Amino acid sequence: MTDSSDTGETRHPWFDELHALETEILDPSVRGDPERLDILLADELVEFGSSGRVYDKEMLIDMMTSESSAEVAIKDFQVRALSPGAVLVMYRSVGGAGREARRSSVWARREGRWEMVFHQGTRITGAGRYFS
């Protein structure tokens, strides 16, 4: 099931909560807060960065808390259920200087809350910017 804020389709029941969590992770104040990141990111998290580098949770928290980040907007947000307690989130991020990336995250619902278990970012360049 595909759910998007830009279509007339029925939204996934956790659409708003997951959108808020993805927005939170992109927020510069949260990216600088290792305690909050520790709660949001699962211990077994794997991220494939837009550079192609592979990160685990510890590496990602170290990187996020040491970098300076700018505001990032989320566009074309979608949620697809993978199982009763797991979802795939996909969206396009737009940051400073028009930098865009396609992003996907897998979130697992555990003990009443969501944890990100996987994330991938792929930079959008050239003609890729014009296709959804």
LOKE-978439 format. One record per residue (C-alpha): residue number from 1; x, y, z. Coordinates in Angstrom, 3 decimals. Layout:
N
ZAKOL   num          x          y          z
ZAKOL   NUM          X          Y          Z
...
This chain:
132
ZAKOL   num          x          y          z
ZAKOL     1      0.000      0.000      0.000
ZAKOL     2      1.375      3.403     -0.985
ZAKOL     3      0.357      6.446      0.973
ZAKOL     4      1.382      9.936      0.004
ZAKOL     5      0.563     13.384      1.223
ZAKOL     6      0.276     14.421     -2.423
ZAKOL     7     -2.421     11.942     -3.512
ZAKOL     8     -6.030     11.335     -2.664
ZAKOL     9     -5.237      7.841     -1.358
ZAKOL    10     -5.980      6.787      2.200
ZAKOL    11     -3.031      7.465      4.473
ZAKOL    12     -1.289      4.787      6.453
ZAKOL    13     -2.485      5.002     10.100
ZAKOL    14      1.025      6.023     11.252
ZAKOL    15      1.719      8.440      8.382
ZAKOL    16      1.756     11.573     10.563
ZAKOL    17      3.819      9.970     13.338
ZAKOL    18      6.444      8.653     10.895
ZAKOL    19      6.589     11.968      9.023
ZAKOL    20      7.194     13.695     12.359
ZAKOL    21      9.976     11.227     13.253
ZAKOL    22     11.751     11.690      9.909
ZAKOL    23     11.415     15.460     10.278
ZAKOL    24     12.816     15.220     13.810
ZAKOL    25     15.893     13.284     12.678
ZAKOL    26     16.602     15.968     10.063
ZAKOL    27     16.254     18.788     12.619
ZAKOL    28     19.684     20.297     13.443
ZAKOL    29     18.899     20.441     17.179
ZAKOL    30     18.053     16.714     17.262
ZAKOL    31     21.078     15.814     15.133
ZAKOL    32     23.185     17.381     17.881
ZAKOL    33     21.475     15.430     20.674
ZAKOL    34     23.077     11.979     21.114
ZAKOL    35     20.546     10.913     23.770
ZAKOL    36     17.581     11.586     21.477
ZAKOL    37     19.301      9.927     18.523
ZAKOL    38     19.994      6.877     20.682
ZAKOL    39     16.238      6.545     21.256
ZAKOL    40     15.265      7.070     17.608
ZAKOL    41     17.881      4.768     16.065
ZAKOL    42     17.801      0.998     16.624
ZAKOL    43     20.964     -0.632     17.954
ZAKOL    44     21.248     -2.689     14.747
ZAKOL    45     20.762      0.348     12.455
ZAKOL    46     22.548      0.313      9.101
ZAKOL    47     22.708      3.380      6.880
ZAKOL    48     23.941      3.589      3.306
ZAKOL    49     24.927      7.250      3.018
ZAKOL    50     24.553      9.311     -0.123
ZAKOL    51     28.349      9.089     -0.445
ZAKOL    52     28.130      5.292     -0.589
ZAKOL    53     29.640      4.885      2.873
ZAKOL    54     28.043      2.373      5.263
ZAKOL    55     27.336      3.504      8.836
ZAKOL    56     26.268      1.719     12.004
ZAKOL    57     24.439      3.440     14.849
ZAKOL    58     27.548      4.532     16.757
ZAKOL    59     29.237      5.926     13.644
ZAKOL    60     26.087      7.740     12.596
ZAKOL    61     25.522      9.361     15.989
ZAKOL    62     29.185     10.454     16.124
ZAKOL    63     28.906     11.969     12.642
ZAKOL    64     25.546     13.655     13.234
ZAKOL    65     26.550     15.227     16.543
ZAKOL    66     29.805     16.615     15.160
ZAKOL    67     28.509     18.119     11.918
ZAKOL    68     26.778     21.426     11.414
ZAKOL    69     23.466     20.862      9.668
ZAKOL    70     21.011     23.128      7.923
ZAKOL    71     17.249     22.949      7.676
ZAKOL    72     15.998     20.214      5.339
ZAKOL    73     12.513     19.969      3.841
ZAKOL    74     10.692     16.696      3.182
ZAKOL    75      8.802     16.316     -0.108
ZAKOL    76      6.762     13.468     -1.630
ZAKOL    77      6.536     11.530      1.654
ZAKOL    78      5.207      7.957      1.344
ZAKOL    79      4.673      5.056      3.742
ZAKOL    80      4.422      1.385      2.767
ZAKOL    81      3.591     -1.306      5.298
ZAKOL    82      6.063     -4.218      5.228
ZAKOL    83      4.470     -6.171      8.080
ZAKOL    84      2.233     -5.323     11.055
ZAKOL    85      5.181     -3.774     12.935
ZAKOL    86      7.454     -2.556     10.132
ZAKOL    87      7.165      0.143      7.481
ZAKOL    88      9.176      1.542      4.608
ZAKOL    89      9.240      5.327      4.413
ZAKOL    90     10.328      7.064      1.198
ZAKOL    91     10.717     10.762      0.442
ZAKOL    92     12.781     13.429     -1.244
ZAKOL    93     14.818     15.800      0.931
ZAKOL    94     15.643     19.336     -0.157
ZAKOL    95     18.398     21.121      1.717
ZAKOL    96     20.561     24.191      1.439
ZAKOL    97     21.746     25.281     -2.002
ZAKOL    98     19.032     23.107     -3.557
ZAKOL    99     20.720     19.829     -2.599
ZAKOL   100     18.254     17.022     -3.099
ZAKOL   101     18.301     13.347     -2.191
ZAKOL   102     15.930     10.416     -2.373
ZAKOL   103     15.689      8.823      1.050
ZAKOL   104     14.270      5.574      2.349
ZAKOL   105     14.011      4.325      5.904
ZAKOL   106     12.735      1.151      7.493
ZAKOL   107     11.102      1.679     10.878
ZAKOL   108     10.185     -1.094     13.339
ZAKOL   109      7.568     -0.637     16.066
ZAKOL   110      8.909     -2.061     19.316
ZAKOL   111      7.485     -1.710     22.800
ZAKOL   112      5.043      0.935     21.618
ZAKOL   113      7.496      3.179     19.784
ZAKOL   114      9.215      3.395     16.401
ZAKOL   115     12.945      2.797     15.858
ZAKOL   116     14.763      3.361     12.576
ZAKOL   117     16.526      0.129     11.571
ZAKOL   118     17.704      1.092      8.068
ZAKOL   119     18.229      4.279      6.068
ZAKOL   120     19.584      5.087      2.624
ZAKOL   121     20.142      8.445      0.968
ZAKOL   122     20.886      8.868     -2.736
ZAKOL   123     21.801     12.274     -4.139
ZAKOL   124     19.679     13.550     -6.987
ZAKOL   125     21.605     15.259     -9.755
ZAKOL   126     20.790     16.428    -13.261
ZAKOL   127     17.709     14.933    -14.917
ZAKOL   128     16.895     12.844    -11.815
ZAKOL   129     15.592     15.993    -10.139
ZAKOL   130     12.629     16.172    -12.455
ZAKOL   131     11.148     12.721    -11.991
ZAKOL   132      9.162     11.632     -8.953
